[in-house]
Amino acid sequence: MSEPEGLIKKLRPATPSMRFILLIFGFVPVLAFSQLRENQQSKTVKMNDSIIVRSDFKKYFDACQVDGSIAIYDNTKKVWILSDTLGTKKQNLPASTFKVINMLIALETRVIKDENEIVKWPGKTDTVKYGDRPNIYHDISVKEAFEVSAGWAFIELSKKIGKERYRTYLAKCRYGNLDLSHNDPDFWNYGKFAISPINQVTFLKELYDGRLPFSKRNMDIVKRVMLSEQQQGYNIRSKTGWTRQDGINTGWWIGYLTMNNNVYFFANRLLQNRKNNQLSFGNCRKDITLSILKDLGIYL
């Protein structure tokens, strides 16, 4: 489915149960494949970065009747702000947030030449799995497919990229658990492939820093396409995601906000049993994130 200078000073006082300063080492996401364990440490997020745990953020998730976790990284202060220490390490399907790395891989493997490449409509899609969205059932540019989350277009690209090339680049990027065992080319919405909020943030930071195994040209293209909000004084580059495997709504909003010469990376993941399906679920992905950023004095 488809900055202010004194950030830490702005954080309201918290009880010991709400806030802990810890070493980041304990929170670096662990991949399930032993050959990567020695290389899992991010080059750009250091093991001596501190962590602030804000368990009071749970009120925002409760108001939306969801379970959720958010990870935020203050690039200037080198500080993690987490809603919790367990959920932010838990891995789930990335859903359409995978389009960020998917576009990078498609560009690097020359499956597409740029964001304006047209993907031909294949003539049909599974409306049971992906919903009925006739307004996106036509030939479409990769840029538009990203913006409107036209999953079918990225599935067509996936068929051309192939699992082996995905596995190579995902391993190089230390992205997710590398379980691509799902037979369908859409392994990011269905199957066992999974990523945690912390892992999403470390990936976004390396994209921002230009330290991923892709050309500068290709990373710049993806950053341009990710731009979702631009106002005087700040901009946001982001991607939403939503999938419904095993009776669970899994929703995401990931990205980074640039403001006052600082960058704040975020990854918010929501989980909801579809027996308790709420119409607000889609909006809550962004609403919760923005409420938390406002709480921290980051977003106006």
N, C-alpha and C positions, 0 to 999 in steps of 0.2 A: 504494500500500500504505500498502497503506496504508503573619573579615575582620580577619582580624587587622590591627592598626594597622600593623605592620611587614612588609607582604607582601614588599617587595623585599629587605628584610634576610633574610627566610626563604629566599630563593632560594639554592640551594647554589652555590658557586663554579663557574664554567664557563670552559672554554677559549675563545679567540677564535672557534673554529669553531662553538661552541655558542651564543654570546651576542654580539649586536651592539646598540649603541644607535644608532638611525637616526632620520631624520625620517619622520613618518607620510606625508608627501606622496607618496612613492614607492609607497605601498601602498594608497592610496585606489582602490577598484575602478573600472575604466573601463568604462562602458557602450558598447554597440556602435552607439548612435544619436547622430549628430553634434549634433542639436539639444539634447541633454542634457549635452554635455561641459562647457560653461561652468558648469553648475549642479551638477556631480557632487560638489563639495566638501560634506561634511556640515556642517550648522550646529552640531552638538553634539560632533563629534569633530574636534579642532583639528589643523592641519597641523604644529604643533610638539610634539604628543604623541610620547613616546619609544616605542621598540619593543625588546623583549627577545626574541631568537630562541633557542629551546631545542631544538636538534636532537636532544638526548638523549631527547626524548619519542618518538622513532621506535621505541624499544624496546617501547612499549605497543601500537603498531600492528603491529609484527612478531610479537608474541606472539599476536595474533589473525589472523595471515596476511592482512592487508589493507594496501593503500596508504591513507594518510589524512593529513588536515591539520586542525589545530584553531587557532582564533583566540579569544583571551580578552582582555577589556578591563576593567581595574581603574578603576572610576568615580571613586574618590577620588584615586588616584595619577596618573590620566590616563596610564596606561601600557598598551600592547599587549603581550601575551605570545603569541608565535606559535611553532608547531612548525617552520615554515619560511617562506620568503619567496616561493615560487612557488606551491605548492599552495594556500595560503590565499587567493591571488588567482584561482585557477582556478575557472571557473564550471561547474556541473553542475545537472541537474534538481533542484528543491527537494523533490520528492515531497510527502509529507504535511505538511512544515513550512510549506507554502504555506497550510495551513488558518488560520494566524494572520492573514495579510493577507486571505485569502478571507472570513473572518468579518467583518472590519472593513468590507470593501467591500459585503458583503451587508447589513450593518446600515446603512451610510451611504446606500446606494441604496434602502433600505426594501424590499428583497426579503424580509427577515425583520424582525420588530419587536424581538425580543430572543433570548436564548440558549435560551429555552424553546419557541420556535416548533417545531412538528412538521413534519417533512419526510415526505411520503407515500412509502412503498416503491413503486417503479415496476413491480415484478413480476418483474424479472430483472436480472442483471448479468453481465459477462464474467468467468467464473470462471477462465479461462485466464490473463487479464491480472492479475486481482486476487486469485486464490486462492478457495477454497471456504470461506466463513465463514457458515454458515446462522444462527448466533446473532445476526447483525446485519441479517438480511433481514426487516425489519419497519418500520412507522412509527417514527420516532425523533426525539427532540429534537436541535436543533443542538448543544447542550452535550454530550449523550451521544455524538453522532456525532464530535465533536472528541476526546472522551476515549478512545473505543474505535477511533478512526481508521476510521470507516465512510465510505470514499471515495465510495460511490455517492451518499450524501446531498449531498456538496459538489459532485458532478457535476450533480445536479439543480439546485442553486443556480446553478451556472455557466451552465446553459442560460438561466436567467432574467436573469442579470446581463449577459451578452453581451460579446464581445471589445472593443468600442469603450469601454465603461465600464471594463473591466479596464485597457485601455491607458492611459486617462486617469489612473486612480489609481496604477497602477504607475509611471508617469512622474513624477507628483507626489511619490511616495515614494522615487524613485531606487532602485527595487527590481528587480534582475535586468537582463537584456539586452533586454527588451521584444520578444523574438521570439515572437509568438503565431501563427506561420504554421501550426502543427499544426491540422488541420481538426477534430479531435475536441474536445469541450468540456473534456476532461481534458488540458490542455496542461502541467500541472505534473508529471505522471508520465511523459508520453510527448511527444516532439517536441524542439524546439530551444531552448525557454525554459530559462534557466539563471541561477544566482546563485552567488556565491563565499561562503566562510565569513566573510571580512571584511565583505562587503556585508550578510550576515545579521546580524552584530553591530551594524553602524551602524543598521540598521533597528530592531533591538530596543531600542537605546539611545534612539532618537527616540520609540518607543512608550512606554518608561518615562518619558521626559521630557515626554510629552504634546505633542510637536511635529509629529506627523503630521497630514495634512489630513483628520482625522475628528473628530467631536464628542467632548468629554470623556466623555460618557455612553457612547458606543460603545467608546472605548478602555478605559474602566473595565470594561465587560462582558467584553471579550476578556481583559483581565488577570485577572479573576476565574476565567474558564474555564481559563486556562493554568495555574493553581495545581496542581502535581503532587505536591508534597511540602511538608509543614509540620511542623516540629519546634521544640522550645524553642530559641530563639536563631537560627534561620534558616528560610528557605523557598525553594522553587524553583518558578519558573514556566517551563514548557518545552513542547516538542513534538518528537516523533520523526518520522522519515520513512524510507521504503524503497521504491525502485522497481527494475525489472529490465530496463531497455531495453538492446537491443543486446548481450545476453549479459553484462551487467555489473550486479552488485549495487551500487546507490548508496544508502548509508544516512546518516542525519543524526540528531543530537540538538542542538537549539538551545534557548536560554533564558537566564535570568539567576537568580543566587543572591543573595539579600539576607541579609547577616549582619553583626552589629556595626556597624550604621549605614553599611555600605558595600554596593555592588552590583558583582557580577562578571558580565559578559555573556560568553556562550560560544556557539560554533558549531563542532561537530565533524562532519566529513564523512569517510565511509569508502567506499572503492572496492574491489571484489573481482571478479575474473573468475569467472563462474559455473562454469567448468570446474574451478575449485578451490573450489567451493561448500562452506562450512563451516556447520554447524548453529549455531555460536556467533555468527554474524554479527549477528543481531538484538540479542543481549545486549551485544555488544562496543561498540555505539554509546554506551551509557551507561557501561559498565564502564571503557572507556578514558578517558572524560571525567572520571569520578569519581576514577580513579587519578591523573590529572594534577592535579586540584584538590587532592587530598590531598597530592601531591608539593609543591605550592605552599603548603601550610599553610592552604588556604582551607576545605576540607571535612573534617569530622571522620570 
